[in-house]
Amino acid sequence: MRSDTYARNMLLCSASESQQLDWLRGHGGLGYGGWSIDLLATLADGVGTGFAGLLVEELADNTYHYADTLKLVYGALAELASVDAIRAMLDHVDDKVARTSVLAAARRSPAGALEPMAEAANGTGKPALAARRLLAAHIRGRHELVAATLPKLPPELAAVVASLVETTARVEEAPEEALPTLLVSPPWTRPRVRPARGAAVPGPVPADIRRVVWRPDEGEQWAATATGFRDYHPADALVATLPAAIPEVPEWAEPAALPQIRLRDGRGALPRRYGWSRSRR
């Protein structure tokens, strides 16, 4: 039966009661990468939490699963949050994904998670120490729940939980009057006060300047100033040295690659190719 993953997948999707899955126990695994979010959602819709046993069996033989598939199975067990589901995840407490899923399941079922977590923490090995850390994190801040659930636990498990309650006891909260205002009433809890528009900034007042005047004789000098290139750039001696005609260049030279030449009369031109002017005449 294990060889036909597709048929088993369809069979699981057609289940409508948890009793219909009993005969699949022990040989209902879907194999390498067989589990998917679609299948889990369909099973949850059809049989509720009754398919948790199939997921527990998958964790018992997880050597052939993708890491993503294991994460999917752990996530489904955390959503189911049954006692058996939490026990199954605690059996793999050395896996960090399993540890995260145990805490997620404990948040969904705080009271129901106490007993299986205390069972796993009742020991001295590395798995027991890891389970104790998870249990301590779970009961921190839930002392009222623990006090109500503790009498219902077996004595040896109640002792484990009670020992952790003492180590996770919270410090008494300080009264509001002993705290700074910033902590009691942070800015994001108060209405935002917007500054008034156009608010004047105190400071020195600028002088009242309302007119522009000439310096003595400045207006006459400006009016007498001529405008022109030579008036601002007196370079008559340099202009006299400019060529009067476009010079010729050898045939092998490319005029476009040469700099432009300014002539004496102010015009600018490229040098013409040698022999071109004579061939055009």
C-alpha positions, 0 to 999 in steps of 0.5 A: 500500500505504501507504494501508491502515494496518490491513492492513499492521498485521495483516500485520506481526502475522502475521510469524513470521520476519524474512525475511518482512519483507524485502519490506516494506522501503521501503514498510512504514511505518505512517503517522501514529500507526501504531505502538503498543506492542501491535504492537511487542510482537507483532513482538518475539514473532514475529521477535525483533530482526529488525524493527529495520530497519522502525523505522530506516526510520520514523526516516528519515521521522519528520516525520509522527509524533507525539512519543509515537510517536517516543518509542515507536520510540526505546524499542523500538530501545533495547530491541533494542540492536543495532548498526544500532539504535544507529547509527539513534538516533545519526543523530538525536543532536540529539533529547534522546529519542534521546540518552536511548535511546542510553544505554539501549541502551548499558547493555543492550549495553555492548561492542556500543555502543562501535563505533557510538558511536565512529563518531558521535563521530569528527568535529567538528560538533555531532552529533559533539560530542554523540556524544562526550559520550554516549560519555564517559558510557558508558565512565566506570566501564567501563575494564576493558570498554573495555580488552578491546574497544579492540583489536577496533576500527578504529585511528581509532575506537580513538583516539577511545575512548582519548582519552576514557578519559584524560579520564574516568579515575577518581580512586583510591578512598580506603581505608576507614580514611581515611573517616569512620564515617558514610560507611563504615557508614551508619545504614541498614546497621546494626541499629537499636538501640531504647532500653529502655522505661521508661528513667529520665531523670536529673534533679531528683527531685520532692518527696514530696507525699502529702496535702492540708491546709486553711490556717488557718480555710479549711475553716470559711470554705468551709463557711459560704459559701452557694451561690446566684446573688445570693450571687456576683452581688450585683445587688439594685439592678439586679434592682429595675429589671427590669420586672414584666410582659412589655412590649408592642411595636408591631404592626409589630415582630417579637418574635422579632427582639427581645432576650429580656427578663428579668423581676423574678422571674427569668423570661425572655420575649420581648416580646409583640406590641401588642394580642395580649394584649387580643385573647386576653382 
